[in-house]
Amino acid sequence: MEHLTFVNFVCLIGVIPLIIFVFNKRNNLETKYLLPFIILMAFGGLYELFGYSLFKGSTKYWFRIYTLLEFYTVLYFYGKLLKNNLLYLVFGILYFLLYFYLILDWSPSKKGFDDLPLTVAVTLLVIVSSFLWFLNVFKKIEDVPLYKRTSFYYISSFLIYFTGTFLVFIMGDYMFLDDSISRDKFWIIIVIFGFFLRLTLIFTVWKARVKLER
């Protein structure tokens, strides 16, 4: 019961970054680039809270759709931030081909870890893109410390969330084979990473708003 309350709380706070964005009339560019992801996170949280009971849909169908949209919202953010259209066009095409190939052999009754290649793909996107962003920052040698850059917080939260959940998925097979480890523990670890992501986005979207008001 405590776990369910925490999961519902994490889903609910996923709406807060969107609320802050809507009521702030002067969002900076980095936050505008992140808007598709913020909308998806808010909608995803509300769907997980109310959608399953209202529409009686399979969670595996929703997870498939969310996985696809999540990748392309992250791709959009990095593509706009780094302004490398060719690289992200290639990333987008390769992911679509991978997604299409996997969905041909997918059914809701299958074990959830057939999504592991997609998790690898989005994690690779985040790691490569984050590396390129840090490389660009250090090349330009601008007199702006990292902690004052809005994009630094967005990128750091993506790195921690996606690499963290990737490692959990990698360990998932072992965890599910070990009867002493509850499946709830597996999912709660992922929810904790999601909680950290949402808290960071709330702080950063608000921080960007305050900074622009000064």
C-alpha positions in Angstrom: 0.0 0.0 0.0 2.9 2.4 0.9 4.5 1.6 -2.5 1.3 2.3 -4.4 0.9 5.7 -2.6 4.5 6.6 -3.5 4.0 5.6 -7.1 0.8 7.7 -7.3 2.6 10.6 -5.8 5.4 10.4 -8.3 2.9 10.3 -11.2 1.1 13.3 -9.8 4.1 15.5 -9.4 5.0 14.8 -13.0 2.3 17.4 -13.9 4.0 20.2 -11.9 6.7 21.1 -14.5 4.0 21.6 -17.2 1.9 23.8 -14.8 5.0 26.0 -14.1 5.7 26.2 -17.8 2.1 27.2 -18.7 1.9 30.0 -16.1 5.4 31.3 -16.9 5.2 33.6 -20.0 9.0 33.9 -20.4 10.4 30.4 -20.5 13.9 30.2 -21.8 14.9 28.3 -25.0 16.2 25.2 -23.2 12.9 24.8 -21.4 10.9 25.3 -24.6 13.0 22.6 -26.3 12.1 20.3 -23.4 8.3 21.1 -23.6 7.3 17.9 -25.6 9.0 15.8 -23.0 7.3 17.8 -20.2 3.9 17.3 -21.8 4.5 13.6 -22.3 5.6 13.2 -18.7 2.5 15.0 -17.4 0.1 13.1 -19.7 1.8 9.8 -18.8 1.5 10.5 -15.1 -2.2 11.3 -15.4 -2.8 8.3 -17.6 -1.2 6.0 -15.0 -3.3 7.5 -12.3 -6.7 7.5 -14.0 -6.3 6.0 -17.5 -6.1 2.3 -16.7 -9.3 2.3 -14.7 -11.2 4.6 -17.2 -10.2 2.9 -20.4 -9.5 -0.6 -19.2 -6.4 -0.8 -21.5 -3.4 -3.0 -21.2 -0.5 -1.4 -19.5 1.8 -3.1 -22.0 0.2 -1.3 -24.9 0.6 2.0 -23.1 4.2 1.3 -22.3 4.9 0.6 -25.9 3.4 3.9 -27.0 5.1 5.8 -24.2 8.5 4.3 -25.1 8.2 5.5 -28.7 7.1 9.0 -27.7 9.7 9.3 -25.0 12.5 8.6 -27.4 11.4 11.2 -29.9 10.8 13.9 -27.3 14.3 13.3 -25.9 15.7 13.3 -29.5 13.9 16.6 -30.1 15.4 18.2 -27.0 19.0 17.2 -27.8 18.5 18.0 -31.5 17.4 21.5 -30.9 20.0 22.0 -28.2 23.0 20.8 -30.2 21.7 21.9 -33.6 23.0 18.8 -35.3 20.1 17.9 -37.7 21.9 15.1 -39.6 23.0 13.2 -36.5 19.6 13.2 -35.0 17.9 12.4 -38.2 20.1 9.2 -38.3 19.3 8.5 -34.7 15.6 8.9 -35.4 15.5 6.7 -38.5 17.6 3.9 -36.8 15.3 3.9 -33.7 12.2 3.8 -35.9 13.5 0.8 -37.8 14.4 -1.0 -34.5 11.0 -0.2 -33.0 9.2 -1.4 -36.2 11.3 -4.7 -36.2 10.5 -5.4 -32.6 6.8 -4.7 -32.7 6.4 -7.2 -35.6 7.3 -9.9 -33.1 5.6 -8.5 -30.1 2.5 -9.3 -28.2 1.1 -8.2 -24.8 1.6 -11.7 -23.4 5.3 -11.6 -23.9 7.8 -10.9 -21.1 8.4 -7.2 -20.7 12.2 -7.4 -21.3 11.8 -7.6 -25.1 11.9 -3.8 -24.7 15.5 -3.9 -23.6 16.9 -3.0 -27.1 14.7 0.2 -27.0 16.1 1.0 -23.5 19.6 0.6 -24.8 18.8 2.9 -27.7 17.5 5.8 -25.7 20.3 5.4 -23.1 22.8 5.5 -25.9 21.2 8.6 -27.3 21.3 10.4 -23.9 25.0 9.4 -23.2 26.3 10.4 -26.7 24.3 13.6 -26.8 25.3 14.6 -23.2 28.9 14.0 -24.1 28.6 16.2 -27.2 27.0 19.0 -25.1 29.7 18.9 -22.5 32.3 18.9 -25.2 30.8 22.0 -26.8 30.6 23.8 -23.5 34.3 23.2 -22.7 35.3 24.1 -26.3 33.6 27.4 -26.2 35.2 28.3 -22.8 32.4 30.7 -21.9 32.5 32.5 -18.6 29.3 30.8 -17.4 29.6 28.0 -14.7 27.7 24.8 -15.3 25.5 25.3 -12.2 24.1 28.5 -13.8 23.1 26.7 -17.1 19.5 25.5 -17.3 20.5 22.8 -19.8 23.1 21.4 -17.4 20.3 20.4 -15.0 18.1 18.9 -17.7 21.0 16.9 -19.2 22.2 15.7 -15.7 18.7 14.5 -14.8 18.4 12.7 -18.1 21.8 11.0 -17.6 21.0 9.8 -14.1 17.4 8.7 -15.0 18.1 6.8 -18.2 21.5 5.2 -17.2 20.0 4.3 -13.8 16.9 2.7 -15.3 19.0 1.0 -17.9 21.2 -0.7 -15.2 18.0 -1.8 -13.4 16.7 -3.4 -16.6 20.0 -5.1 -17.1 19.8 -6.6 -13.7 16.1 -7.5 -14.2 16.5 -11.0 -15.5 18.6 -11.9 -12.4 16.1 -10.3 -10.1 13.1 -12.1 -11.6 14.9 -15.5 -11.4 15.7 -15.0 -7.7 12.5 -15.8 -5.8 13.8 -14.0 -2.7 13.6 -10.7 -4.6 10.1 -9.2 -5.0 9.1 -7.7 -8.4 7.8 -4.7 -6.4 11.4 -3.9 -5.5 12.4 -3.9 -9.2 9.7 -1.4 -10.1 10.1 0.8 -7.1 13.8 1.4 -8.0 12.6 2.6 -11.4 10.0 4.8 -9.7 12.7 6.3 -7.5 14.7 7.3 -10.5 11.5 8.8 -12.0 11.0 10.7 -8.8 14.5 12.2 -9.0 13.9 13.2 -12.6 10.6 14.9 -11.8 12.0 16.8 -8.8 14.9 18.0 -10.9 12.6 19.2 -13.7 10.4 21.0 -11.2 13.4 22.8 -9.6 14.9 23.6 -13.0 11.8 24.9 -14.7 11.1 27.0 -11.7 14.7 28.2 -11.4 14.6 29.3 -15.1 11.4 31.2 -14.4 12.9 33.0 -11.4 16.1 33.8 -13.2 14.2 35.4 -16.1 12.2 37.6 -13.7 15.3 39.1 -12.2 
